[in-house]
Amino acid sequence: MQPRLEIRPIRSEELHLIAHYITGLQAHLAQLDPEERIICPEGYGHAYATDLLRRVTNGDGRILLALINDQPAGIAAGIVKAPPFYEAIGTTVQREGEILELFVSEDYRGQGVATELMATLEDYFRAKGCEVAGIAVFAHNTKAHRLYTSLGYADRMIYGVKSLR
């Protein structure tokens, strides 16, 4: 029997799920970080989830929950944004969807959950009049980068970091 995948907006009473997935994402990124700068302190997931909910609400955005056979499998969050004035006068894109977070539980990876979460956010962005969608990825998260590339996302900016210690 084929697993049943459902993507829906997360409900306010499911803040604990956002915190759970954000904690999982942060722990995953911390494992990938060769400089060991990313940490996941106690309470991080809840604090970040609360702030993410605020940013999504203020940014005309959406937080989506993926369920497989009624079991939570992952989340994605995105906002709609207009460029600041200095960018608006120097670019043709006037409305952009920004994917802030994407995380799928390890048990559900490779089953199309991330692809469906991304597609659902992209549909939301289109409905809101966005001309492009963007997502940032930690340089050492090569699996996520491959996924985004396979979904048509192209590298646009490179951000370098130099230790000053």
Beta strands, then each sheet from edge to edge (+ up, - down):
strand 1: 5-9
strand 2: 62-68
strand 3: 71-81
strand 4: 96-104
strand 5: 132-135
sheet 1: 1+ 2- 3+ 4- 5-
end
